[in-house]
């Protein structure tokens, strides 16, 4: 059986995926500064030349890794803005999506590494800020949509609520990784579930109160 010959574009896309997968693992384990271009290329099974054929620098590869992770999450959140889906199902999916994000230690460690690097490197901070802005916007759009479903405005600006949600999830995950004796996985999921579930019940209560006041 003859295998279909890869086009140049297909071959480059495959090389890029392999390099990103190698970087995701190595950077999470060692940190960006202790992971070299040669380390990433070797882990992916390529040469330094293959690396430079796809990325101009280690920093650019790192941003692309974060960007693709963000795009996957944004697509999942956007899919929840569907009037045919019950609110209870949307709440459940939000919990599942965020649990997937922060249950994977490699992904979380890479985002944490990016925040630490941004605190030290002003140029990298500009690039990361653009990604974080998109990330908050995706969450804010979903929050605004959820409150719109019950016909009231959120208690705070959607972007502020989104920042609170992201900060809580990141803080809980960081506590679990740095002090595993302080918080179990079950404890963490209980806290996060409580917070997510509180958003819509609070909205429903306010909506019912508003309807009652007009009667």
Backbone torsions as a table, in degrees:
resi	resn	phi	psi	omega
1	UNK	NA	124.3	-179.0
2	UNK	-83.1	130.6	176.6
3	UNK	-83.1	143.4	179.0
4	UNK	-66.8	130.8	-179.5
5	UNK	-72.6	131.2	-180.0
6	UNK	-71.6	138.7	172.8
7	UNK	-73.6	168.1	178.8
8	UNK	-61.3	-39.0	179.3
9	UNK	-66.1	-41.6	178.8
10	UNK	-63.8	-42.3	-179.8
11	UNK	-63.9	-41.5	179.6
12	UNK	-67.5	-39.8	179.1
13	UNK	-63.0	-39.4	178.4
14	UNK	-66.1	-43.4	178.1
15	UNK	-60.0	-42.7	179.2
16	UNK	-60.6	-45.6	179.3
17	UNK	-59.8	-42.8	-178.7
18	UNK	-66.8	-41.0	178.5
19	UNK	-64.7	-41.1	179.2
20	UNK	-66.3	-40.0	178.8
21	UNK	-63.9	-40.9	178.0
22	UNK	-65.5	-43.0	-180.0
23	UNK	-64.4	-40.7	180.0
24	UNK	-56.3	-45.0	-178.0
25	UNK	-70.8	-47.0	-173.9
26	UNK	-71.2	-42.7	-178.7
27	UNK	-66.3	-38.7	177.7
28	UNK	-62.3	-35.0	-176.2
29	UNK	-83.1	-39.4	-171.6
30	UNK	-111.8	-21.9	-170.2
31	UNK	94.2	158.7	-175.5
32	UNK	-67.1	-43.2	-175.2
33	UNK	-65.1	-30.8	-178.6
34	UNK	-94.5	8.6	175.9
35	UNK	-113.3	118.3	-176.8
36	UNK	-93.6	166.0	175.0
37	UNK	-59.4	-41.5	179.9
38	UNK	-64.3	-37.5	177.3
39	UNK	-59.1	-47.2	-177.4
40	UNK	-65.7	-46.4	-179.4
41	UNK	-61.5	-44.8	-179.0
42	UNK	-64.9	-42.2	179.2
43	UNK	-61.2	-35.0	-179.7
44	UNK	-84.3	-10.7	179.5
45	UNK	88.6	25.5	-178.3
46	UNK	-126.9	-179.8	178.3
47	UNK	-101.3	170.6	175.9
48	UNK	-59.0	-36.2	178.8
49	UNK	-60.9	-39.0	178.6
50	UNK	-65.2	-36.0	177.8
51	UNK	-60.7	-50.7	-175.8
52	UNK	-71.3	-14.9	175.1
53	UNK	-76.1	-15.1	-177.0
54	UNK	-117.1	-29.0	-178.3
55	UNK	-138.5	147.5	-179.3
56	UNK	-84.6	-22.0	-178.6
57	UNK	-161.4	167.9	176.6
58	UNK	-64.4	-36.9	179.0
59	UNK	-64.6	-39.7	178.6
60	UNK	-66.0	-39.3	175.9
61	UNK	-61.4	-41.8	-177.6
62	UNK	-63.8	-43.3	178.4
63	UNK	-63.5	-39.9	178.7
64	UNK	-64.5	-37.3	176.7
65	UNK	-60.8	-46.9	179.1
66	UNK	-66.9	-39.2	-178.8
67	UNK	-62.3	-43.8	-179.8
68	UNK	-67.0	-37.5	177.0
69	UNK	-63.6	-43.7	179.0
70	UNK	-62.9	-42.5	-178.4
71	UNK	-62.0	-38.8	179.5
72	UNK	-64.5	-42.5	179.2
73	UNK	-67.6	-42.0	-179.7
74	UNK	-60.7	-40.2	179.4
75	UNK	-62.9	-38.5	178.5
76	UNK	-66.0	-41.4	-179.7
77	UNK	-69.0	-39.7	179.7
78	UNK	-63.2	-34.6	-179.0
79	UNK	-65.5	-19.0	-179.0
80	UNK	-81.0	-13.0	179.0
81	UNK	-83.4	73.5	-173.7
82	UNK	-136.5	115.9	-176.3
83	UNK	-64.7	-19.0	-179.0
84	UNK	-82.4	-8.8	-178.0
85	UNK	-95.9	126.7	178.1
86	UNK	-59.3	148.2	-179.1
87	UNK	-59.6	-37.8	180.0
88	UNK	-60.9	-37.3	179.0
89	UNK	-69.0	-38.1	178.7
90	UNK	-63.4	-43.0	177.6
91	UNK	-58.5	-44.3	-179.9
92	UNK	-62.4	-42.0	-179.7
93	UNK	-66.8	-36.7	177.2
94	UNK	-59.9	-45.4	179.0
95	UNK	-60.8	-43.0	-178.7
96	UNK	-64.4	-44.0	-178.3
97	UNK	-62.5	-48.5	-179.1
98	UNK	-69.6	-30.9	176.2
99	UNK	-65.4	-38.2	177.8
100	UNK	-65.4	-41.9	-178.7
101	UNK	-60.2	-47.8	-170.9
102	UNK	-99.7	-2.1	172.5
103	UNK	-82.6	-22.9	179.2
104	UNK	-87.1	106.1	-174.1
105	UNK	-65.6	-35.0	-179.5
106	UNK	-60.4	-47.3	-179.6
107	UNK	-62.5	-46.2	-179.1
108	UNK	-63.5	-42.7	-179.7
109	UNK	-63.2	-35.0	178.3
110	UNK	-67.4	-41.2	177.5
111	UNK	-67.5	-37.1	177.1
112	UNK	-66.2	-41.5	175.9
113	UNK	-59.1	-41.0	-180.0
114	UNK	-64.0	-40.8	178.8
115	UNK	-64.7	-41.3	179.3
116	UNK	-65.9	-40.7	178.8
117	UNK	-65.0	-40.1	-179.8
118	UNK	-63.6	-30.6	179.1
119	UNK	-68.6	-21.4	-177.0
120	UNK	-107.1	-22.3	-171.7
121	UNK	-123.5	106.9	-175.4
122	UNK	-63.4	-37.1	179.7
123	UNK	-66.6	-42.9	177.8
124	UNK	-67.2	-34.5	-179.6
125	UNK	-59.1	-39.6	179.3
126	UNK	-61.2	-44.3	-179.5
127	UNK	-67.1	-42.4	-179.4
128	UNK	-67.9	-39.0	-179.8
129	UNK	-58.4	-37.6	179.3
130	UNK	-63.5	-40.7	177.9
131	UNK	-67.9	-43.9	-178.9
132	UNK	-65.1	-34.4	177.2
133	UNK	-62.8	-43.6	177.2
134	UNK	-64.8	-38.3	-178.9
135	UNK	-64.6	-45.1	177.6
136	UNK	-65.8	-37.7	-179.2
137	UNK	-62.6	-40.3	179.6
138	UNK	-63.0	-43.8	178.4
139	UNK	-68.0	-39.4	-179.3
140	UNK	-64.8	-38.8	178.7
141	UNK	-62.8	-39.2	178.7
142	UNK	-68.7	-41.8	178.4
143	UNK	-61.6	-44.5	178.8
144	UNK	-62.5	-39.3	178.8
145	UNK	-63.9	-44.3	-178.6
146	UNK	-61.2	-44.2	178.6
147	UNK	-69.2	-33.5	177.2
148	UNK	-64.3	-31.3	178.6
149	UNK	-61.6	-30.3	-179.8
150	UNK	-103.2	5.0	170.4
151	UNK	79.3	23.5	177.4
152	UNK	-134.8	165.5	177.2
153	UNK	-86.8	147.5	176.3
154	UNK	-65.3	155.0	-177.4
155	UNK	-65.2	-25.2	175.8
156	UNK	-130.1	169.1	174.7
157	UNK	-57.4	137.1	-179.0
158	UNK	-52.7	-36.0	179.1
159	UNK	-65.5	-35.3	178.6
160	UNK	-68.8	-42.1	177.2
161	UNK	-63.2	-42.2	179.6
162	UNK	-61.2	-41.6	178.0
163	UNK	-63.3	-39.1	177.7
164	UNK	-64.2	-43.0	179.0
165	UNK	-61.1	-49.7	-178.8
166	UNK	-62.7	-41.1	-178.9
167	UNK	-64.8	-40.1	179.4
168	UNK	-64.0	-47.3	-178.4
169	UNK	-62.8	-42.3	-179.8
170	UNK	-67.3	-40.4	179.4
171	UNK	-64.5	-41.3	178.6
172	UNK	-63.5	-44.5	-179.2
173	UNK	-65.2	-39.8	179.6
174	UNK	-64.5	-38.6	176.9
175	UNK	-62.5	-42.3	-179.6
176	UNK	-62.4	-41.0	-176.3
177	UNK	-77.1	-39.6	-175.5
178	UNK	-85.4	-29.0	179.7
179	UNK	-135.7	70.4	-174.7
180	UNK	-59.4	-22.4	178.7
181	UNK	-76.4	-15.1	-177.4
182	UNK	-85.2	-26.6	-175.2
183	UNK	-149.9	123.1	177.5
184	UNK	-83.7	167.6	177.0
185	UNK	-60.8	-38.5	179.9
186	UNK	-65.4	-40.9	178.1
187	UNK	-62.8	-44.4	-178.5
188	UNK	-61.7	-47.2	-178.7
189	UNK	-65.8	-31.9	177.6
190	UNK	-66.0	-43.1	179.3
191	UNK	-63.7	-46.7	-177.7
192	UNK	-66.7	-39.5	178.1
193	UNK	-63.2	-42.8	178.7
194	UNK	-58.6	-43.3	-177.9
195	UNK	-67.8	-47.1	-179.6
196	UNK	-62.5	-44.9	-178.7
197	UNK	-65.1	-26.7	-177.7
198	UNK	-72.6	-21.9	-177.1
199	UNK	-64.1	-52.0	-175.6
200	UNK	-78.5	-40.4	174.9
201	UNK	-56.7	-39.8	178.2
202	UNK	-62.8	-39.1	179.1
203	UNK	-67.2	-42.6	-179.8
204	UNK	-63.3	-42.0	-179.8
205	UNK	-61.3	-44.7	179.7
206	UNK	-64.6	-38.3	179.5
207	UNK	-65.5	-44.0	179.4
208	UNK	-63.8	-37.3	179.6
209	UNK	-65.7	-39.7	179.9
210	UNK	-66.1	-40.0	178.7
211	UNK	-64.8	-41.6	-179.2
212	UNK	-63.3	-37.1	-178.9
213	UNK	-67.7	-26.5	-178.1
214	UNK	-87.4	-10.8	-178.7
215	UNK	-82.6	NA	NA
